[in-house]
Amino acid sequence: MFLGNPTVKHIDYRKTLLMGALALLALLEDGCSSVRSRTELEPQDWMVYPGVRRDISDLGAAFEGKLKGPSWTPAMVVPILVADLPFSTALDTVALPYDIYQVQRQPETP
């Protein structure tokens, strides 16, 4: 005896929840390193692609064991940085004209 309608597809809610969580994570961290880098840069230290540079620098620190915190920190940070890298690249590319303007405005250092 068959219970249920054979034409109705059953939804795997775990898969849907996981995909939703990943999409939310991507939206929340959209260019996180780019935003963080731009808010922490001093005017004389302005550079192009600061978010990408920060992601790469933080990844290097994670692989060299130079991250502050417990020993499990790299296991948490590395996937986040790898996931953030394409978003930081996109945001840095959109902000590139402004970054070039800021770099050109920097005073000459003797």
LINJO-V886495 format. One record per residue. RES is the residue in one letter. PHI is phi in radians with two decimals (999 if undefined). D_FIRST is the distance of its C-alpha to the first C-alpha in Angstrom with 1 decimal. Layout:
res=RES phi=PHI d_first=D_FIRST
res=RES phi=PHI d_first=D_FIRST
This chain:
res=M phi=999 d_first=0.0
res=F phi=-1.66 d_first=3.8
res=L phi=-1.84 d_first=6.5
res=G phi=1.85 d_first=9.8
res=N phi=-1.56 d_first=11.9
res=P phi=-1.20 d_first=12.1
res=T phi=-1.56 d_first=15.8
res=V phi=-1.57 d_first=16.8
res=K phi=-1.46 d_first=18.4
res=H phi=-1.58 d_first=18.5
res=I phi=-1.60 d_first=22.1
res=D phi=-1.47 d_first=23.5
res=Y phi=-1.19 d_first=25.7
res=R phi=-1.14 d_first=27.8
res=K phi=-1.15 d_first=28.8
res=T phi=-1.11 d_first=29.6
res=L phi=-1.13 d_first=31.6
res=L phi=-1.11 d_first=33.5
res=M phi=-1.12 d_first=34.4
res=G phi=-1.11 d_first=35.6
res=A phi=-1.13 d_first=37.7
res=L phi=-1.15 d_first=39.2
res=A phi=-1.13 d_first=40.1
res=L phi=-1.13 d_first=41.7
res=L phi=-1.06 d_first=43.6
res=A phi=-1.10 d_first=44.9
res=L phi=-1.21 d_first=46.0
res=L phi=-1.24 d_first=47.7
res=E phi=-1.78 d_first=49.6
res=D phi=-0.91 d_first=50.5
res=G phi=1.22 d_first=53.9
res=C phi=-0.96 d_first=54.4
res=S phi=-1.15 d_first=57.2
res=S phi=-1.14 d_first=58.8
res=V phi=-1.17 d_first=59.1
res=R phi=-1.07 d_first=60.1
res=S phi=-1.14 d_first=62.8
res=R phi=-1.19 d_first=64.3
res=T phi=-1.41 d_first=64.7
res=E phi=-1.75 d_first=66.3
res=L phi=-1.32 d_first=68.7
res=E phi=-1.39 d_first=72.3
res=P phi=-0.96 d_first=73.9
res=Q phi=-1.33 d_first=76.1
res=D phi=-1.81 d_first=73.1
res=W phi=-1.08 d_first=71.0
res=M phi=-2.57 d_first=69.3
res=V phi=-1.50 d_first=66.8
res=Y phi=0.90 d_first=63.2
res=P phi=-1.19 d_first=63.6
res=G phi=-1.19 d_first=59.8
res=V phi=-1.14 d_first=59.2
res=R phi=-1.07 d_first=62.3
res=R phi=-1.18 d_first=61.1
res=D phi=-1.02 d_first=57.7
res=I phi=-1.13 d_first=59.3
res=S phi=-1.10 d_first=61.9
res=D phi=-1.17 d_first=59.3
res=L phi=-1.11 d_first=57.2
res=G phi=-1.06 d_first=60.3
res=A phi=-1.11 d_first=61.1
res=A phi=-1.15 d_first=57.6
res=F phi=-1.28 d_first=57.9
res=E phi=-1.55 d_first=61.4
res=G phi=1.32 d_first=60.4
res=K phi=-1.75 d_first=62.7
res=L phi=-1.32 d_first=60.2
res=K phi=-1.36 d_first=61.1
res=G phi=2.06 d_first=58.6
res=P phi=-1.13 d_first=56.5
res=S phi=-1.15 d_first=55.7
res=W phi=-1.48 d_first=52.1
res=T phi=-0.97 d_first=53.4
res=P phi=-1.03 d_first=53.3
res=A phi=-1.11 d_first=49.6
res=M phi=-1.55 d_first=48.9
res=V phi=-1.37 d_first=51.6
res=V phi=-1.03 d_first=51.3
res=P phi=-1.08 d_first=47.8
res=I phi=-1.16 d_first=48.9
res=L phi=-1.14 d_first=52.1
res=V phi=-1.13 d_first=50.3
res=A phi=-1.19 d_first=47.8
res=D phi=-1.36 d_first=50.8
res=L phi=-0.97 d_first=53.0
res=P phi=-1.16 d_first=51.6
res=F phi=-1.24 d_first=51.7
res=S phi=-1.13 d_first=55.2
res=T phi=-1.09 d_first=56.2
res=A phi=-1.13 d_first=55.0
res=L phi=-1.16 d_first=56.7
res=D phi=-1.13 d_first=59.9
res=T phi=-1.18 d_first=60.0
res=V phi=-1.11 d_first=59.8
res=A phi=-1.52 d_first=62.5
res=L phi=-0.98 d_first=64.7
res=P phi=-1.02 d_first=67.3
res=Y phi=-1.17 d_first=67.8
res=D phi=-1.10 d_first=68.1
res=I phi=-1.09 d_first=70.6
res=Y phi=-1.04 d_first=72.6
res=Q phi=-1.14 d_first=72.6
res=V phi=-1.14 d_first=73.7
res=Q phi=-1.18 d_first=76.5
res=R phi=-1.35 d_first=77.6
res=Q phi=-1.06 d_first=78.2
res=P phi=-1.20 d_first=81.8
res=E phi=-1.17 d_first=83.7
res=T phi=-1.74 d_first=84.2
res=P phi=-1.27 d_first=87.6
